[in-house]
Amino acid sequence: MFLDPRTLLFSLILVNSLMVLSLFVAHSVKGREQGLKKWAMAVLLETVTWLLVAARGVVTDELSIVLANMFKAASYAFMLYAIHEFQRRDFSLWKLFLPVVAVLLVSGSLMGDIAGRFVWVGLIYATQVVLIVHALLSDPETRQGRAWRLLFGGALMILLVLAIRAVAALSGHVDFAQPQNHIAVHWVQIVSFIAVMTITLLGSVGFVLLIKERTDREIMQLAMTDSLTGVPNRRALIQQAELLKAQRGDKPVSLLMIDVDHFKRINDTYGHPAGDEVLRQATALMTQRLRAGDVLGRYGGEEFCVIAPDTDAKGASILAETLREIIAVKPVRTEEAEVSVTISIGVACCATDQKRDLKSLLAEADAALYQAKQEGRNRVVCAASCLGELPGQTSQARGPGRDHPDPVSFGNEGE
């Protein structure tokens, strides 16, 4: 089948134009800037590049060669700019202008030397693509999903095409560089056109998917995080607790149920903004004391829960007492007043030789917390599951458990 170079160029320009339109529409719908507009601009510049190349012989060489190569360099520069903007990194403007100026000088001085132009301008393009690859590989968040692989694969394909073009040009096969020729299209030209079209599609789809992946992660984070305190909400806490129990093997695990004492009184006396500040600062204080593997979450209203993996009854008792003390000794400063805050804690344990479900641990910790509040608050009570491991402990948690409300992510509620 005879493939006319101009037909290939027309197909490439058509695909690029449709992609540009789609990207700008996607940007207008998305609303928040995440580099999509810069990427659309990059594809637009590449489309103009191929329009100028297709017009070679109709327009001057300064336009179809020098200006076209400048637009191509600007296209790669905007791709790099878009990736930096997506990654929320600073972008040095020299990376945008220097390649364009370099291509202007090189292509202008080598207008009559096709082979030299392919090699030296190709080296500038290759440097830009290497910077794109480095940006993709150096950002861990970008590589959390799979979409970055489309961009990475497209970048490698660009480097391959540049290398093939340079080798072909150095070997004397330069006819394929003339889109207005009337000979059968060179295989390198076919590969180049197909690769460029594929790269545009892969890169653009990959970039849109990058944004979608991060948006999905952010939505999931919002759904699993308490907006007031920044710690996991009840649903996330339960999921992490189940995961930790499943992974614990033969190691002990302990659970602490924590309640801010007389929280309704704080709200009624100082107002809900002060109550919110109490919850925020109490959470921060407790977080500072916990180990990296411990999980603190907001279980509901003014109730919190700590899952402490690889922690036996003695360790859990010490941890609970430490948390109680750091809250009790440091009043919370709010705009309204300095508020003295205490907490009550119920502790439940699962020893190395025990197989218990999360529901029973929560119920036991809740019963221990209920007893701590019944005995005057500002104290730690260990449940029956912990007493056998703690020398000298004979009392047990007693009293009915309570149904906990769903977490309130927008503020606080006292009881």
Secondary structure, DSSP 8 states (H G I E B T S, - for coil): ----HHHHHHHHHHHHHHHHHHHHHHHHHH-S-SSHHHHHHHHHHHHHHHHHHHTBTTB-HIIIIIIHHHHHHHHHHHHHHHHHHHTT----THHHHHHHHHHHHHHHHTTT-HHHHHHHHHHHHHHHHHHHHHHHHT-TTGGGSSTHHHHHHHHHHHHHHHHHHHHHHHTT--GGG-TT--S---HHHHHHHHHHHHHHHHHHHHHHHHHHHHHHHHHHHHHHB-TTT-SB-HHHHHHHHHHHHHH-TTS-EEEEEEEETTHHHHHHHH-HHHHHHHHHHHHHHHHHHS-TT-EEEEEETTEEEEEEET--HHHHHHHHHHHHHHHHSS-EE-SS-EE---EEEEEEEE-TT----HHHHHHHHHHHHHHHHHTTSS-EEE-HHHHTTSTT------S---------TTS----
